[in-house]
Amino acid sequence: MALLGALCIALNALGFTHRSLRAQVSHLLCATYTTNQMSYDLARLRLNGLVERREHTNTYDLTPDGQRVAIFYTKVHDHLLRPLIAADSPPAPHDLRQALRTIDRHVHDYTHRARLGTAA
């Protein structure tokens, strides 16, 4: 999410560089984000057609698909996932908290029956 958020910040005509995007992602993560991680992520973004490199420069631009993906996932996180994650505590309506507990119970039962266990 930090990478997509940083790409939303990079929505400008000037483009972005490896260094500037890495700094934004590090800032949004509030943690170290190495150059190797950034190189890997940029390569994946290029392979999926979300960013493209300007010829003869080290500057990247978001493609139209990249803009749509970055904005969509950032909005989903901010407007849907974050409130749902916070909805298991008392300011949230009782019906919503009960529905989330039901979903959690069903997911737990399904993973138990499938013998998936828990992630390490």
PDB file as gemmi writes it, atoms N, CA and C in Angstrom:
CRYST1    1.000    1.000    1.000  90.00  90.00  90.00 P 1                      
ATOM      1  N   MET A   1       0.814  -1.183   0.000  1.00  0.00           N  
ATOM      2  CA  MET A   1       0.000   0.000   0.000  1.00  0.00           C  
ATOM      3  C   MET A   1       0.863   1.254   0.000  1.00  0.00           C  
ATOM      4  N   ALA A   2       2.000   1.175   0.671  1.00  0.00           N  
ATOM      5  CA  ALA A   2       2.888   2.338   0.690  1.00  0.00           C  
ATOM      6  C   ALA A   2       3.406   2.638  -0.709  1.00  0.00           C  
ATOM      7  N   LEU A   3       3.728   1.588  -1.468  1.00  0.00           N  
ATOM      8  CA  LEU A   3       4.222   1.785  -2.833  1.00  0.00           C  
ATOM      9  C   LEU A   3       3.147   2.428  -3.691  1.00  0.00           C  
ATOM     10  N   LEU A   4       1.912   1.952  -3.591  1.00  0.00           N  
ATOM     11  CA  LEU A   4       0.829   2.538  -4.382  1.00  0.00           C  
ATOM     12  C   LEU A   4       0.529   3.958  -3.928  1.00  0.00           C  
ATOM     13  N   GLY A   5       0.604   4.206  -2.632  1.00  0.00           N  
ATOM     14  CA  GLY A   5       0.417   5.563  -2.143  1.00  0.00           C  
ATOM     15  C   GLY A   5       1.491   6.497  -2.667  1.00  0.00           C  
ATOM     16  N   ALA A   6       2.728   6.009  -2.708  1.00  0.00           N  
ATOM     17  CA  ALA A   6       3.827   6.821  -3.236  1.00  0.00           C  
ATOM     18  C   ALA A   6       3.636   7.079  -4.722  1.00  0.00           C  
ATOM     19  N   LEU A   7       3.094   6.103  -5.436  1.00  0.00           N  
ATOM     20  CA  LEU A   7       2.826   6.314  -6.860  1.00  0.00           C  
ATOM     21  C   LEU A   7       1.749   7.374  -7.058  1.00  0.00           C  
ATOM     22  N   CYS A   8       0.768   7.418  -6.167  1.00  0.00           N  
ATOM     23  CA  CYS A   8      -0.251   8.470  -6.253  1.00  0.00           C  
ATOM     24  C   CYS A   8       0.373   9.842  -6.045  1.00  0.00           C  
ATOM     25  N   ILE A   9       1.336   9.916  -5.134  1.00  0.00           N  
ATOM     26  CA  ILE A   9       2.046  11.177  -4.903  1.00  0.00           C  
ATOM     27  C   ILE A   9       2.846  11.547  -6.146  1.00  0.00           C  
ATOM     28  N   ALA A  10       3.320  10.525  -6.885  1.00  0.00           N  
ATOM     29  CA  ALA A  10       4.163  10.755  -8.060  1.00  0.00           C  
ATOM     30  C   ALA A  10       3.355  11.093  -9.309  1.00  0.00           C  
ATOM     31  N   LEU A  11       2.051  11.295  -9.178  1.00  0.00           N  
ATOM     32  CA  LEU A  11       1.217  11.631 -10.331  1.00  0.00           C  
ATOM     33  C   LEU A  11       1.477  13.072 -10.767  1.00  0.00           C  
ATOM     34  N   ASN A  12       2.512  13.253 -11.542  1.00  0.00           N  
ATOM     35  CA  ASN A  12       2.796  14.587 -12.080  1.00  0.00           C  
ATOM     36  C   ASN A  12       3.537  14.445 -13.396  1.00  0.00           C  
ATOM     37  N   ALA A  13       3.626  15.529 -14.119  1.00  0.00           N  
ATOM     38  CA  ALA A  13       4.246  15.509 -15.442  1.00  0.00           C  
ATOM     39  C   ALA A  13       5.755  15.336 -15.378  1.00  0.00           C  
ATOM     40  N   LEU A  14       6.352  15.582 -14.211  1.00  0.00           N  
ATOM     41  CA  LEU A  14       7.800  15.471 -14.089  1.00  0.00           C  
ATOM     42  C   LEU A  14       8.269  14.033 -13.972  1.00  0.00           C  
ATOM     43  N   GLY A  15       7.376  13.115 -13.609  1.00  0.00           N  
ATOM     44  CA  GLY A  15       7.772  11.726 -13.421  1.00  0.00           C  
ATOM     45  C   GLY A  15       8.439  11.542 -12.068  1.00  0.00           C  
ATOM     46  N   PHE A  16       9.099  10.401 -11.907  1.00  0.00           N  
ATOM     47  CA  PHE A  16       9.779  10.115 -10.648  1.00  0.00           C  
ATOM     48  C   PHE A  16      10.996   9.257 -10.934  1.00  0.00           C  
ATOM     49  N   THR A  17      11.935   9.302 -10.030  1.00  0.00           N  
ATOM     50  CA  THR A  17      13.142   8.490 -10.145  1.00  0.00           C  
ATOM     51  C   THR A  17      13.094   7.388  -9.097  1.00  0.00           C  
ATOM     52  N   HIS A  18      14.007   6.450  -9.249  1.00  0.00           N  
ATOM     53  CA  HIS A  18      14.164   5.359  -8.284  1.00  0.00           C  
ATOM     54  C   HIS A  18      14.352   5.945  -6.895  1.00  0.00           C  
ATOM     55  N   ARG A  19      15.240   6.923  -6.786  1.00  0.00           N  
ATOM     56  CA  ARG A  19      15.576   7.526  -5.496  1.00  0.00           C  
ATOM     57  C   ARG A  19      14.389   8.258  -4.884  1.00  0.00           C  
ATOM     58  N   SER A  20      13.675   9.060  -5.686  1.00  0.00           N  
ATOM     59  CA  SER A  20      12.567   9.839  -5.133  1.00  0.00           C  
ATOM     60  C   SER A  20      11.408   8.931  -4.706  1.00  0.00           C  
ATOM     61  N   LEU A  21      11.135   7.891  -5.485  1.00  0.00           N  
ATOM     62  CA  LEU A  21      10.056   6.973  -5.126  1.00  0.00           C  
ATOM     63  C   LEU A  21      10.424   6.180  -3.876  1.00  0.00           C  
ATOM     64  N   ARG A  22      11.684   5.758  -3.784  1.00  0.00           N  
ATOM     65  CA  ARG A  22      12.130   5.005  -2.608  1.00  0.00           C  
ATOM     66  C   ARG A  22      12.007   5.851  -1.350  1.00  0.00           C  
ATOM     67  N   ALA A  23      12.338   7.125  -1.454  1.00  0.00           N  
ATOM     68  CA  ALA A  23      12.214   8.017  -0.301  1.00  0.00           C  
ATOM     69  C   ALA A  23      10.751   8.152   0.127  1.00  0.00           C  
ATOM     70  N   GLN A  24       9.855   8.271  -0.839  1.00  0.00           N  
ATOM     71  CA  GLN A  24       8.429   8.379  -0.512  1.00  0.00           C  
ATOM     72  C   GLN A  24       7.915   7.110   0.157  1.00  0.00           C  
ATOM     73  N   VAL A  25       8.293   5.940  -0.389  1.00  0.00           N  
ATOM     74  CA  VAL A  25       7.836   4.669   0.180  1.00  0.00           C  
ATOM     75  C   VAL A  25       8.382   4.511   1.591  1.00  0.00           C  
ATOM     76  N   SER A  26       9.652   4.822   1.800  1.00  0.00           N  
ATOM     77  CA  SER A  26      10.239   4.748   3.140  1.00  0.00           C  
ATOM     78  C   SER A  26       9.491   5.640   4.118  1.00  0.00           C  
ATOM     79  N   HIS A  27       9.155   6.835   3.661  1.00  0.00           N  
ATOM     80  CA  HIS A  27       8.421   7.773   4.514  1.00  0.00           C  
ATOM     81  C   HIS A  27       7.042   7.215   4.870  1.00  0.00           C  
ATOM     82  N   LEU A  28       6.327   6.665   3.884  1.00  0.00           N  
ATOM     83  CA  LEU A  28       4.989   6.140   4.133  1.00  0.00           C  
ATOM     84  C   LEU A  28       5.018   4.882   4.999  1.00  0.00           C  
ATOM     85  N   LEU A  29       6.067   4.082   4.854  1.00  0.00           N  
ATOM     86  CA  LEU A  29       6.196   2.870   5.665  1.00  0.00           C  
ATOM     87  C   LEU A  29       6.700   3.170   7.078  1.00  0.00           C  
ATOM     88  N   CYS A  30       7.344   4.313   7.233  1.00  0.00           N  
ATOM     89  CA  CYS A  30       8.037   4.641   8.490  1.00  0.00           C  
ATOM     90  C   CYS A  30       9.043   3.546   8.817  1.00  0.00           C  
ATOM     91  N   ALA A  31       9.699   3.040   7.781  1.00  0.00           N  
ATOM     92  CA  ALA A  31      10.696   1.978   7.933  1.00  0.00           C  
ATOM     93  C   ALA A  31      11.662   2.057   6.763  1.00  0.00           C  
ATOM     94  N   THR A  32      12.752   1.323   6.883  1.00  0.00           N  
ATOM     95  CA  THR A  32      13.746   1.279   5.825  1.00  0.00           C  
ATOM     96  C   THR A  32      13.199   0.499   4.629  1.00  0.00           C  
ATOM     97  N   TYR A  33      13.419   1.041   3.456  1.00  0.00           N  
ATOM     98  CA  TYR A  33      13.013   0.407   2.203  1.00  0.00           C  
ATOM     99  C   TYR A  33      14.259   0.429   1.326  1.00  0.00           C  
ATOM    100  N   THR A  34      14.876  -0.719   1.133  1.00  0.00           N  
ATOM    101  CA  THR A  34      16.188  -0.770   0.499  1.00  0.00           C  
ATOM    102  C   THR A  34      16.120  -0.515  -1.002  1.00  0.00           C  
ATOM    103  N   THR A  35      17.274  -0.210  -1.574  1.00  0.00           N  
ATOM    104  CA  THR A  35      17.344  -0.010  -3.023  1.00  0.00           C  
ATOM    105  C   THR A  35      17.037  -1.307  -3.759  1.00  0.00           C  
ATOM    106  N   ASN A  36      17.411  -2.443  -3.182  1.00  0.00           N  
ATOM    107  CA  ASN A  36      17.084  -3.728  -3.820  1.00  0.00           C  
ATOM    108  C   ASN A  36      15.577  -3.953  -3.861  1.00  0.00           C  
ATOM    109  N   GLN A  37      14.896  -3.633  -2.771  1.00  0.00           N  
ATOM    110  CA  GLN A  37      13.439  -3.761  -2.751  1.00  0.00           C  
ATOM    111  C   GLN A  37      12.805  -2.842  -3.793  1.00  0.00           C  
ATOM    112  N   MET A  38      13.314  -1.616  -3.888  1.00  0.00           N  
ATOM    113  CA  MET A  38      12.780  -0.661  -4.852  1.00  0.00           C  
ATOM    114  C   MET A  38      13.032  -1.128  -6.276  1.00  0.00           C  
ATOM    115  N   SER A  39      14.223  -1.638  -6.550  1.00  0.00           N  
ATOM    116  CA  SER A  39      14.537  -2.136  -7.895  1.00  0.00           C  
ATOM    117  C   SER A  39      13.621  -3.283  -8.278  1.00  0.00           C  
ATOM    118  N   TYR A  40      13.405  -4.195  -7.343  1.00  0.00           N  
ATOM    119  CA  TYR A  40      12.518  -5.332  -7.605  1.00  0.00           C  
ATOM    120  C   TYR A  40      11.104  -4.842  -7.891  1.00  0.00           C  
ATOM    121  N   ASP A  41      10.597  -3.937  -7.044  1.00  0.00           N  
ATOM    122  CA  ASP A  41       9.232  -3.439  -7.226  1.00  0.00           C  
ATOM    123  C   ASP A  41       9.086  -2.666  -8.534  1.00  0.00           C  
ATOM    124  N   LEU A  42      10.079  -1.852  -8.881  1.00  0.00           N  
ATOM    125  CA  LEU A  42      10.005  -1.123 -10.156  1.00  0.00           C  
ATOM    126  C   LEU A  42      10.008  -2.083 -11.341  1.00  0.00           C  
ATOM    127  N   ALA A  43      10.817  -3.130 -11.263  1.00  0.00           N  
ATOM    128  CA  ALA A  43      10.845  -4.118 -12.345  1.00  0.00           C  
ATOM    129  C   ALA A  43       9.481  -4.789 -12.489  1.00  0.00           C  
ATOM    130  N   ARG A  44       8.864  -5.145 -11.365  1.00  0.00           N  
ATOM    131  CA  ARG A  44       7.539  -5.775 -11.405  1.00  0.00           C  
ATOM    132  C   ARG A  44       6.497  -4.813 -11.965  1.00  0.00           C  
ATOM    133  N   LEU A  45       6.577  -3.545 -11.570  1.00  0.00           N  
ATOM    134  CA  LEU A  45       5.639  -2.551 -12.085  1.00  0.00           C  
ATOM    135  C   LEU A  45       5.806  -2.368 -13.589  1.00  0.00           C  
ATOM    136  N   ARG A  46       7.063  -2.384 -14.055  1.00  0.00           N  
ATOM    137  CA  ARG A  46       7.310  -2.257 -15.498  1.00  0.00           C  
ATOM    138  C   ARG A  46       6.788  -3.469 -16.258  1.00  0.00           C  
ATOM    139  N   LEU A  47       7.037  -4.665 -15.726  1.00  0.00           N  
ATOM    140  CA  LEU A  47       6.573  -5.884 -16.386  1.00  0.00           C  
ATOM    141  C   LEU A  47       5.051  -5.936 -16.481  1.00  0.00           C  
ATOM    142  N   ASN A  48       4.377  -5.368 -15.501  1.00  0.00           N  
ATOM    143  CA  ASN A  48       2.916  -5.370 -15.505  1.00  0.00           C  
ATOM    144  C   ASN A  48       2.321  -4.152 -16.211  1.00  0.00           C  
ATOM    145  N   GLY A  49       3.179  -3.323 -16.789  1.00  0.00           N  
ATOM    146  CA  GLY A  49       2.706  -2.191 -17.574  1.00  0.00           C  
ATOM    147  C   GLY A  49       2.139  -1.047 -16.757  1.00  0.00           C  
ATOM    148  N   LEU A  50       2.536  -0.942 -15.484  1.00  0.00           N  
ATOM    149  CA  LEU A  50       2.018   0.135 -14.644  1.00  0.00           C  
ATOM    150  C   LEU A  50       2.909   1.364 -14.647  1.00  0.00           C  
ATOM    151  N   VAL A  51       4.193   1.174 -14.926  1.00  0.00           N  
ATOM    152  CA  VAL A  51       5.110   2.308 -15.092  1.00  0.00           C  
ATOM    153  C   VAL A  51       5.931   2.055 -16.352  1.00  0.00           C  
ATOM    154  N   GLU A  52       6.454   3.125 -16.894  1.00  0.00           N  
ATOM    155  CA  GLU A  52       7.357   3.004 -18.041  1.00  0.00           C  
ATOM    156  C   GLU A  52       8.515   3.970 -17.849  1.00  0.00           C  
ATOM    157  N   ARG A  53       9.655   3.574 -18.353  1.00  0.00           N  
ATOM    158  CA  ARG A  53      10.861   4.388 -18.207  1.00  0.00           C  
ATOM    159  C   ARG A  53      11.012   5.281 -19.421  1.00  0.00           C  
ATOM    160  N   ARG A  54      11.335   6.547 -19.186  1.00  0.00           N  
ATOM    161  CA  ARG A  54      11.590   7.466 -20.298  1.00  0.00           C  
ATOM    162  C   ARG A  54      12.907   7.088 -20.939  1.00  0.00           C  
ATOM    163  N   GLU A  55      12.935   7.145 -22.235  1.00  0.00           N  
ATOM    164  CA  GLU A  55      14.153   6.778 -22.961  1.00  0.00           C  
ATOM    165  C   GLU A  55      15.307   7.686 -22.583  1.00  0.00           C  
ATOM    166  N   HIS A  56      16.466   7.073 -22.418  1.00  0.00           N  
ATOM    167  CA  HIS A  56      17.733   7.761 -22.143  1.00  0.00           C  
ATOM    168  C   HIS A  56      17.723   8.550 -20.827  1.00  0.00           C  
ATOM    169  N   THR A  57      16.844   8.187 -19.899  1.00  0.00           N  
ATOM    170  CA  THR A  57      16.820   8.845 -18.588  1.00  0.00           C  
ATOM    171  C   THR A  57      16.600   7.795 -17.510  1.00  0.00           C  
ATOM    172  N   ASN A  58      16.705   8.211 -16.278  1.00  0.00           N  
ATOM    173  CA  ASN A  58      16.381   7.353 -15.140  1.00  0.00           C  
ATOM    174  C   ASN A  58      15.050   7.761 -14.523  1.00  0.00           C  
ATOM    175  N   THR A  59      14.212   8.358 -15.343  1.00  0.00           N  
ATOM    176  CA  THR A  59      12.908   8.840 -14.886  1.00  0.00           C  
ATOM    177  C   THR A  59      11.808   7.905 -15.359  1.00  0.00           C  
ATOM    178  N   TYR A  60      10.852   7.674 -14.485  1.00  0.00           N  
ATOM    179  CA  TYR A  60       9.715   6.803 -14.780  1.00  0.00           C  
ATOM    180  C   TYR A  60       8.437   7.618 -14.788  1.00  0.00           C  
ATOM    181  N   ASP A  61       7.458   7.131 -15.538  1.00  0.00           N  
ATOM    182  CA  ASP A  61       6.127   7.724 -15.570  1.00  0.00           C  
ATOM    183  C   ASP A  61       5.111   6.620 -15.318  1.00  0.00           C  
ATOM    184  N   LEU A  62       4.013   6.987 -14.675  1.00  0.00           N  
ATOM    185  CA  LEU A  62       2.908   6.054 -14.537  1.00  0.00           C  
ATOM    186  C   LEU A  62       2.171   5.955 -15.860  1.00  0.00           C  
ATOM    187  N   THR A  63       1.800   4.769 -16.235  1.00  0.00           N  
ATOM    188  CA  THR A  63       0.958   4.589 -17.408  1.00  0.00           C  
ATOM    189  C   THR A  63      -0.486   4.889 -16.998  1.00  0.00           C  
ATOM    190  N   PRO A  64      -1.387   5.044 -17.950  1.00  0.00           N  
ATOM    191  CA  PRO A  64      -2.799   5.229 -17.572  1.00  0.00           C  
ATOM    192  C   PRO A  64      -3.320   4.082 -16.692  1.00  0.00           C  
ATOM    193  N   ASP A  65      -2.927   2.850 -17.004  1.00  0.00           N  
ATOM    194  CA  ASP A  65      -3.325   1.720 -16.151  1.00  0.00           C  
ATOM    195  C   ASP A  65      -2.710   1.851 -14.761  1.00  0.00           C  
ATOM    196  N   GLY A  66      -1.468   2.289 -14.691  1.00  0.00           N  
ATOM    197  CA  GLY A  66      -0.800   2.476 -13.412  1.00  0.00           C  
ATOM    198  C   GLY A  66      -1.501   3.514 -12.554  1.00  0.00           C  
ATOM    199  N   GLN A  67      -1.957   4.592 -13.188  1.00  0.00           N  
ATOM    200  CA  GLN A  67      -2.697   5.623 -12.451  1.00  0.00           C  
ATOM    201  C   GLN A  67      -3.987   5.054 -11.888  1.00  0.00           C  
ATOM    202  N   ARG A  68      -4.717   4.303 -12.718  1.00  0.00           N  
ATOM    203  CA  ARG A  68      -5.983   3.726 -12.255  1.00  0.00           C  
ATOM    204  C   ARG A  68      -5.768   2.750 -11.108  1.00  0.00           C  
ATOM    205  N   VAL A  69      -4.751   1.880 -11.229  1.00  0.00           N  
ATOM    206  CA  VAL A  69      -4.482   0.890 -10.187  1.00  0.00           C  
ATOM    207  C   VAL A  69      -4.068   1.567  -8.886  1.00  0.00           C  
ATOM    208  N   ALA A  70      -3.161   2.523  -8.966  1.00  0.00           N  
ATOM    209  CA  ALA A  70      -2.675   3.204  -7.760  1.00  0.00           C  
ATOM    210  C   ALA A  70      -3.811   3.933  -7.048  1.00  0.00           C  
ATOM    211  N   ILE A  71      -4.622   4.637  -7.791  1.00  0.00           N  
ATOM    212  CA  ILE A  71      -5.724   5.387  -7.176  1.00  0.00           C  
ATOM    213  C   ILE A  71      -6.782   4.437  -6.634  1.00  0.00           C  
ATOM    214  N   PHE A  72      -7.127   3.396  -7.401  1.00  0.00           N  
ATOM    215  CA  PHE A  72      -8.156   2.446  -6.964  1.00  0.00           C  
ATOM    216  C   PHE A  72      -7.756   1.761  -5.659  1.00  0.00           C  
ATOM    217  N   TYR A  73      -6.564   1.184  -5.612  1.00  0.00           N  
ATOM    218  CA  TYR A  73      -6.158   0.450  -4.413  1.00  0.00           C  
ATOM    219  C   TYR A  73      -5.959   1.370  -3.218  1.00  0.00           C  
ATOM    220  N   THR A  74      -5.503   2.573  -3.451  1.00  0.00           N  
ATOM    221  CA  THR A  74      -5.359   3.521  -2.355  1.00  0.00           C  
ATOM    222  C   THR A  74      -6.726   3.900  -1.800  1.00  0.00           C  
ATOM    223  N   LYS A  75      -7.700   4.124  -2.677  1.00  0.00           N  
ATOM    224  CA  LYS A  75      -9.054   4.447  -2.216  1.00  0.00           C  
ATOM    225  C   LYS A  75      -9.693   3.258  -1.500  1.00  0.00           C  
ATOM    226  N   VAL A  76      -9.502   2.051  -2.022  1.00  0.00           N  
ATOM    227  CA  VAL A  76     -10.053   0.867  -1.356  1.00  0.00           C  
ATOM    228  C   VAL A  76      -9.477   0.742   0.046  1.00  0.00           C  
ATOM    229  N   HIS A  77      -8.173   0.947   0.175  1.00  0.00           N  
ATOM    230  CA  HIS A  77      -7.544   0.857   1.492  1.00  0.00           C  
ATOM    231  C   HIS A  77      -8.082   1.930   2.435  1.00  0.00           C  
ATOM    232  N   ASP A  78      -8.118   3.168   1.972  1.00  0.00           N  
ATOM    233  CA  ASP A  78      -8.499   4.275   2.845  1.00  0.00           C  
ATOM    234  C   ASP A  78      -9.982   4.282   3.203  1.00  0.00           C  
ATOM    235  N   HIS A  79     -10.838   3.922   2.245  1.00  0.00           N  
ATOM    236  CA  HIS A  79     -12.275   4.061   2.463  1.00  0.00           C  
ATOM    237  C   HIS A  79     -12.979   2.759   2.838  1.00  0.00           C  
ATOM    238  N   LEU A  80     -12.334   1.618   2.625  1.00  0.00           N  
ATOM    239  CA  LEU A  80     -12.998   0.351   2.917  1.00  0.00           C  
ATOM    240  C   LEU A  80     -12.228  -0.489   3.928  1.00  0.00           C  
ATOM    241  N   LEU A  81     -10.965  -0.780   3.631  1.00  0.00           N  
ATOM    242  CA  LEU A  81     -10.209  -1.677   4.498  1.00  0.00           C  
ATOM    243  C   LEU A  81      -9.897  -1.077   5.863  1.00  0.00           C  
ATOM    244  N   ARG A  82      -9.418   0.138   5.888  1.00  0.00           N  
ATOM    245  CA  ARG A  82      -9.076   0.766   7.177  1.00  0.00           C  
ATOM    246  C   ARG A  82     -10.295   0.850   8.098  1.00  0.00           C  
ATOM    247  N   PRO A  83     -11.470   1.324   7.625  1.00  0.00           N  
ATOM    248  CA  PRO A  83     -12.633   1.331   8.519  1.00  0.00           C  
ATOM    249  C   PRO A  83     -13.075  -0.071   8.945  1.00  0.00           C  
ATOM    250  N   LEU A  84     -12.971  -1.051   8.041  1.00  0.00           N  
ATOM    251  CA  LEU A  84     -13.363  -2.410   8.419  1.00  0.00           C  
ATOM    252  C   LEU A  84     -12.436  -2.992   9.471  1.00  0.00           C  
ATOM    253  N   ILE A  85     -11.161  -2.716   9.350  1.00  0.00           N  
ATOM    254  CA  ILE A  85     -10.205  -3.224  10.332  1.00  0.00           C  
ATOM    255  C   ILE A  85     -10.487  -2.603  11.699  1.00  0.00           C  
ATOM    256  N   ALA A  86     -10.875  -1.335  11.713  1.00  0.00           N  
ATOM    257  CA  ALA A  86     -11.154  -0.654  12.971  1.00  0.00           C  
ATOM    258  C   ALA A  86     -12.556  -0.947  13.496  1.00  0.00           C  
ATOM    259  N   ALA A  87     -13.368  -1.656  12.713  1.00  0.00           N  
ATOM    260  CA  ALA A  87     -14.771  -1.846  13.068  1.00  0.00           C  
ATOM    261  C   ALA A  87     -15.009  -2.923  14.108  1.00  0.00           C  
ATOM    262  N   ASP A  88     -13.982  -3.559  14.624  1.00  0.00           N  
ATOM    263  CA  ASP A  88     -14.215  -4.598  15.626  1.00  0.00           C  
ATOM    264  C   ASP A  88     -14.199  -4.046  17.050  1.00  0.00           C  
ATOM    265  N   SER A  89     -14.194  -2.736  17.192  1.00  0.00           N  
ATOM    266  CA  SER A  89     -14.196  -2.130  18.522  1.00  0.00           C  
ATOM    267  C   SER A  89     -15.461  -1.284  18.723  1.00  0.00           C  
ATOM    268  N   PRO A  90     -15.821  -0.984  19.951  1.00  0.00           N  
ATOM    269  CA  PRO A  90     -17.103  -0.383  20.292  1.00  0.00           C  
ATOM    270  C   PRO A  90     -17.598   0.851  19.550  1.00  0.00           C  
ATOM    271  N   PRO A  91     -16.816   1.756  19.019  1.00  0.00           N  
ATOM    272  CA  PRO A  91     -17.517   2.841  18.321  1.00  0.00           C  
ATOM    273  C   PRO A  91     -18.289   2.340  17.103  1.00  0.00           C  
ATOM    274  N   ALA A  92     -17.915   1.187  16.572  1.00  0.00           N  
ATOM    275  CA  ALA A  92     -18.612   0.637  15.408  1.00  0.00           C  
ATOM    276  C   ALA A  92     -19.956   0.061  15.858  1.00  0.00           C  
ATOM    277  N   PRO A  93     -20.958   0.075  14.973  1.00  0.00           N  
ATOM    278  CA  PRO A  93     -22.263  -0.481  15.332  1.00  0.00           C  
ATOM    279  C   PRO A  93     -22.166  -1.965  15.703  1.00  0.00           C  
ATOM    280  N   HIS A  94     -23.031  -2.375  16.622  1.00  0.00           N  
ATOM    281  CA  HIS A  94     -23.029  -3.754  17.110  1.00  0.00           C  
ATOM    282  C   HIS A  94     -23.234  -4.748  15.959  1.00  0.00           C  
ATOM    283  N   ASP A  95     -24.144  -4.443  15.025  1.00  0.00           N  
ATOM    284  CA  ASP A  95     -24.410  -5.356  13.900  1.00  0.00           C  
ATOM    285  C   ASP A  95     -23.164  -5.575  13.051  1.00  0.00           C  
ATOM    286  N   LEU A  96     -22.410  -4.515  12.823  1.00  0.00           N  
ATOM    287  CA  LEU A  96     -21.185  -4.640  12.034  1.00  0.00           C  
ATOM    288  C   LEU A  96     -20.149  -5.489  12.759  1.00  0.00           C  
ATOM    289  N   ARG A  97     -19.972  -5.254  14.061  1.00  0.00           N  
ATOM    290  CA  ARG A  97     -19.022  -6.059  14.829  1.00  0.00           C  
ATOM    291  C   ARG A  97     -19.430  -7.519  14.834  1.00  0.00           C  
ATOM    292  N   GLN A  98     -20.720  -7.788  14.961  1.00  0.00           N  
ATOM    293  CA  GLN A  98     -21.209  -9.168  14.960  1.00  0.00           C  
ATOM    294  C   GLN A  98     -20.983  -9.812  13.587  1.00  0.00           C  
ATOM    295  N   ALA A  99     -21.216  -9.075  12.509  1.00  0.00           N  
ATOM    296  CA  ALA A  99     -20.992  -9.613  11.157  1.00  0.00           C  
ATOM    297  C   ALA A  99     -19.519  -9.931  10.942  1.00  0.00           C  
ATOM    298  N   LEU A 100     -18.632  -9.073  11.428  1.00  0.00           N  
ATOM    299  CA  LEU A 100     -17.198  -9.330  11.279  1.00  0.00           C  
ATOM    300  C   LEU A 100     -16.770 -10.561  12.078  1.00  0.00           C  
ATOM    301  N   ARG A 101     -17.342 -10.755  13.267  1.00  0.00           N  
ATOM    302  CA  ARG A 101     -17.041 -11.966  14.043  1.00  0.00           C  
ATOM    303  C   ARG A 101     -17.523 -13.210  13.314  1.00  0.00           C  
ATOM    304  N   THR A 102     -18.689 -13.131  12.678  1.00  0.00           N  
ATOM    305  CA  THR A 102     -19.223 -14.267  11.916  1.00  0.00           C  
ATOM    306  C   THR A 102     -18.311 -14.600  10.746  1.00  0.00           C  
ATOM    307  N   ILE A 103     -17.873 -13.582  10.028  1.00  0.00           N  
ATOM    308  CA  ILE A 103     -16.955 -13.805   8.904  1.00  0.00           C  
ATOM    309  C   ILE A 103     -15.657 -14.431   9.410  1.00  0.00           C  
ATOM    310  N   ASP A 104     -15.135 -13.906  10.487  1.00  0.00           N  
ATOM    311  CA  ASP A 104     -13.898 -14.436  11.057  1.00  0.00           C  
ATOM    312  C   ASP A 104     -14.060 -15.905  11.452  1.00  0.00           C  
ATOM    313  N   ARG A 105     -15.191 -16.235  12.068  1.00  0.00           N  
ATOM    314  CA  ARG A 105     -15.437 -17.620  12.466  1.00  0.00           C  
ATOM    315  C   ARG A 105     -15.507 -18.537  11.247  1.00  0.00           C  
ATOM    316  N   HIS A 106     -16.180 -18.105  10.184  1.00  0.00           N  
ATOM    317  CA  HIS A 106     -16.290 -18.921   8.973  1.00  0.00           C  
ATOM    318  C   HIS A 106     -14.934 -19.111   8.296  1.00  0.00           C  
ATOM    319  N   VAL A 107     -14.127 -18.049   8.235  1.00  0.00           N  
ATOM    320  CA  VAL A 107     -12.787 -18.167   7.643  1.00  0.00           C  
ATOM    321  C   VAL A 107     -11.935 -19.110   8.473  1.00  0.00           C  
ATOM    322  N   HIS A 108     -12.011 -19.001   9.799  1.00  0.00           N  
ATOM    323  CA  HIS A 108     -11.247 -19.891  10.680  1.00  0.00           C  
ATOM    324  C   HIS A 108     -11.686 -21.341  10.493  1.00  0.00           C  
ATOM    325  N   ASP A 109     -13.009 -21.580  10.451  1.00  0.00           N  
ATOM    326  CA  ASP A 109     -13.514 -22.945  10.247  1.00  0.00           C  
ATOM    327  C   ASP A 109     -13.061 -23.510   8.904  1.00  0.00           C  
ATOM    328  N   TYR A 110     -13.108 -22.692   7.876  1.00  0.00           N  
ATOM    329  CA  TYR A 110     -12.694 -23.142   6.546  1.00  0.00           C  
ATOM    330  C   TYR A 110     -11.211 -23.508   6.523  1.00  0.00           C  
ATOM    331  N   THR A 111     -10.377 -22.661   7.087  1.00  0.00           N  
ATOM    332  CA  THR A 111      -8.943 -22.966   7.083  1.00  0.00           C  
ATOM    333  C   THR A 111      -8.636 -24.176   7.955  1.00  0.00           C  
ATOM    334  N   HIS A 112      -9.396 -24.362   9.032  1.00  0.00           N  
ATOM    335  CA  HIS A 112      -9.192 -25.539   9.893  1.00  0.00           C  
ATOM    336  C   HIS A 112      -9.569 -26.815   9.135  1.00  0.00           C  
ATOM    337  N   ARG A 113     -10.714 -26.779   8.438  1.00  0.00           N  
ATOM    338  CA  ARG A 113     -11.128 -27.955   7.666  1.00  0.00           C  
ATOM    339  C   ARG A 113     -10.178 -28.244   6.515  1.00  0.00           C  
ATOM    340  N   ALA A 114      -9.615 -27.208   5.942  1.00  0.00           N  
ATOM    341  CA  ALA A 114      -8.685 -27.399   4.825  1.00  0.00           C  
ATOM    342  C   ALA A 114      -7.297 -27.713   5.307  1.00  0.00           C  
ATOM    343  N   ARG A 115      -7.128 -27.686   6.639  1.00  0.00           N  
ATOM    344  CA  ARG A 115      -5.826 -27.972   7.279  1.00  0.00           C  
ATOM    345  C   ARG A 115      -4.726 -27.026   6.795  1.00  0.00           C  
ATOM    346  N   LEU A 116      -5.099 -25.749   6.664  1.00  0.00           N  
ATOM    347  CA  LEU A 116      -4.136 -24.745   6.231  1.00  0.00           C  
ATOM    348  C   LEU A 116      -3.283 -24.241   7.373  1.00  0.00           C  
ATOM    349  N   GLY A 117      -3.794 -24.311   8.589  1.00  0.00           N  
ATOM    350  CA  GLY A 117      -3.020 -23.841   9.738  1.00  0.00           C  
ATOM    351  C   GLY A 117      -2.871 -22.335   9.710  1.00  0.00           C  
ATOM    352  N   THR A 118      -1.934 -21.836  10.481  1.00  0.00           N  
ATOM    353  CA  THR A 118      -1.683 -20.393  10.524  1.00  0.00           C  
ATOM    354  C   THR A 118      -0.350 -20.101   9.873  1.00  0.00           C  
ATOM    355  N   ALA A 119      -0.226 -18.889   9.347  1.00  0.00           N  
ATOM    356  CA  ALA A 119       1.034 -18.471   8.726  1.00  0.00           C  
ATOM    357  C   ALA A 119       2.078 -18.263   9.797  1.00  0.00           C  
ATOM    358  N   ALA A 120       3.320 -18.585   9.458  1.00  0.00           N  
ATOM    359  CA  ALA A 120       4.422 -18.411  10.434  1.00  0.00           C  
ATOM    360  C   ALA A 120       4.822 -16.987  10.545  1.00  0.00           C  
TER     361      ALA A 120                                                      
END                                                                             
